[in-house]
Amino acid sequence: MTDVMLFGDSMLARFTKDRIQQLERELGGTATVCNCAAGGWDSSDGVRRAPLLARVGWDVVVLSFGANDCAPWKRVPVDRFAENVAAIAKAFDGARRVAFLPPVIDEHAGRPSRSNRVLDQYREVLRASADACLDTPRLLTGGLEADGLHLIADSYTTLIPALAEVIRA
């Protein structure tokens, strides 16, 4: 049996019941996936909640942070983001930590827009903290909602089998 927790921002919060069940099927009949993600969360929200959630003793924790941290209206400094992500990773010591990396965004959609140049820095910090990564920027070209940030339904359909493969590896 594999217990998997999704933890982070809206990229994972948008895992509906159907998407969670798809991931469980992809992982095999004994996997249980729980979603502990919320739209708008940044790494400061994660670091506050990680110690409590880690008590469950997850086999795998899928982390998605960075897209909100780098937003112009939040702008969590990269060094603070790195400290937060390190603390989150430490809280889940013993679990396999998988990073769900933020996608390449459409910088001209939404307002105020985020920058891929800035997001790259946050993405690399998250990548370095994980045991494995779902390299969303490499797997997707486009597939974003009109806001230029969030994934469309077809993107999840593409990413869920790849996520299962990374979790199983």
N, C-alpha and C positions, 0 to 999 in steps of 0.2 A: 504494500500500500504506500502511496506517495501523497503526502499532504503538502499542498501548494498554496501559498498566500500571494495575492496580487496586492502591492502596496505602493501608493504614490498618487499621482495626479490624474487628470481626466483621461489621459491615454489609456489607463487601466480602469478608471471608474466607469468608462463606457463599455466595459465587458458586461453585457446584459446576461440574463439567465441563459438565453440561447447560446451566447458566445462562451460562457463558462462551461456549459454542457458540451459544446463542440471541443473545447480544450480538453476536457476530461475524457471524451471519446478518443481523441488523438493520443492522449497519454496512456490509454488502456483502461480497462474496466475498474481497476482498483484505485484510481486517482481521485482525490477530493480537492477541489479548488475553492478557496474562499476569497472573496473580494473585500479588501480593506483599503480601498482607494477612494479619493474624493476630488471632484473638480475644484481647481483653484489651489490645491495644496502645493506648498513648496517644501524644500528640505527642512525648514524650521518646524513645520507641522509634523513632518516625518520623524525628526529627532525627538520630539516630545512624546510621540506615541510608540515608538519602536520598543522601548524596554517592556512595556505592558504586553504588546503583541508578541514579543519574542518568547514569552513564558509558555506559549502553546507548544513550542518545540517543533517548528515546521521543518520539513525535509528540504523544501525549496521556497525561496522568497524571490518574487519577481519585482524589481524596483523600477519605478519610473519617476524621475525627478529631473529638473533642469529647465524645462520649458517655462514654468512659472517663475523660477528663480531669476531667470535672465530677462523677464518682462520689464520694460522701462518703468512701470509704476511700482515695481517691487525691487528690482535690481539687488538681489542678495549678492554681496561681493563674492567673487570666485573663491577667495581663500576661506570665507565663511562657509560657502557651499561645500568646499572640500572637507572642512571640519565636520559639518553636519552629515555628509555622506559617509565619512569614516566612522562616525559615532553610530549611524544606522547600521552599517555593515558589522561593526563590532557587536552591537546588540543581537544580531542574528548569527553570531559565530556558531559554527556547527551546522548551519543550514547552507545549502548550495545557493549562492546569490547570483541571480541572473538579472542583468540590466536590460530593460526595454528602452533602448535609446530613442530620444526624440527624433522625429522625422525631419528631413530638410523642409523648411517652411517656405511658404510664398510670402516674401517680404513686402509685397505690394498690396496684400489683402489685409483687411482688418485695420483697426487703429487703436492706440498707437502700435505700430508694427514692431515685431522683434527682428533681430538681425541674425542671419545664419553665421556670420563671422563671430558674433558674441556667443551664440548658442553652441558653436563648435567647442568652445572652451569648457562649458558646462558638460557637454556630451562626453568629452574626453575624461573629465574627472569621474563621471559615473562609470564609464568603461573601465577605468583603472581600479575601481573599488570592487568590481564584480569578478566572480569566478568564470562567468561566461556572459555573452551578450547576444541579444537579438539585434542585429545591425540593421535597424529599420531604414536608415538613410540609403543603405546599399540595396535593400530589397524593394523599396518603393521609389517610383518616380511619379510624383503627383499623388493622386488619390486622396486629396484633402478637401475638406468642406470649404465653403465660400470664405470662411474666416482665415484661411491660409495656414491653419495650425492643426485642427482636429482631423482625424481620419474618417473617411467615409466608410460605409458598411462593407463595400468590396475590399477595402484595404484590410479590414479585420479578417475577412474570409481568406485573404492571401497570407496574412501574418500568423494566424493561429497554428496552422500545421508547422510552420517554421519555428514558432515559439516552443511547441511541443518537442520538436527535434532538439532544440538547444537545451531544454529541461532534461530530456532523456540522456543526452550525451555525457 
